[in-house]
Amino acid sequence: MDSKEADRAVRRVKATMEIEGFRLSKKDLIILKEVAQGRLSSDLLIKEYKEKILNITENFKYEY
């Protein structure tokens, strides 16, 4: 998908999300465009999310 088509796809997703009451950050919009252009896959996004959560939880200390 070229840049123009990706921009249109992102605008459609953004409009749909806003109708449902959700707001997308600039980072979310960038990620959506990269996915639309085939630069990012859902597998890579899930992997990055898991790594982020692991980093957060590794630094969290449990106190009883």
Protein Blocks (a to p, Z undefined) as FASTA:
>chain_A
ZZklmmmmmmmmmmmmmmnopacdfklmmmmmmmmnopacfklmmmmmmmmmmmmmmmpc
cdZZ
